[in-house]
Amino acid sequence: MLAETNEPQTAADRFDDDHYPAYTMGRAAEMLGTTPGFLRSLDEVKLIEPQRSQGGHRRYSRHQLKLAARVRELVDRGTGLEAACRIVTLEDQLQEAQDLNKRLAPPPEQDYPPLRGL
C-alpha cells in the first residue's frame, strides 16, 4: 500500500517511504534469508498483499518485509505460520490501542472529571 499524499512523490521521497514497493520477490527473500515460497505463503494467508508490477511480479515494501521478518522469527522458533501471522497482527493491534490510549489519556496533573450518577 502506498502512502497517500496529494503531491506526486519524487524519487528521493521514495527512499524514505516504508510503504513504497521497492523490492522484488527474489530480493525480498534474499534480504529475509528465506525462500520466495515463504513470501507467497504470507500472501496466501493475507498477512501481506504485495503490489504487482505491470508484468504481474510481486513487489514488497520495507513495511511488509518488517512484518515478514517478525513472522519468520516466530516460525523459526516452532510457531505455525497461521499462528505466527495472528500473533504479529495482535501485537500490532495492541500497540495501536496503547498509542491511542496515551494520546487520549488526561495529563497526569489533571484530575479526572467526576462520575455522573454517583
Phi, psi and omega in degrees: 000131179274146176294136183273127174219162178271344182257145177294145180276140173270167179301322180295324179297327183293335178298328182262357183272108180293345183257002178285125183283082188265346190247132174287166180300316181298315180293319179298314179298319179297316181296325181274348183069038182226191181254158173302329178299323177298315179295320177298323180294327177291328175291319181296323179272005174068024174283317181233128175242094184293154172290163177242139175286172178301331178276000178090006181279143179290140177230132186246147176263167176298322178300314179296322180291327176294318176298313181299321180296321178295318178295316181300320179300317179293317180297320179297335178271002175106001179281140177296155184301310182295321178295319179298318178296319179294319178299312181298318179297314180294322177299317180293320178295319178298315180299318178298318179295319178295319178297318179297317178300319178297319181291326185269345182291142177293153177302150184304327182280348181272132177286150175289147177294152180297148178286139178274146174081007178251000000 
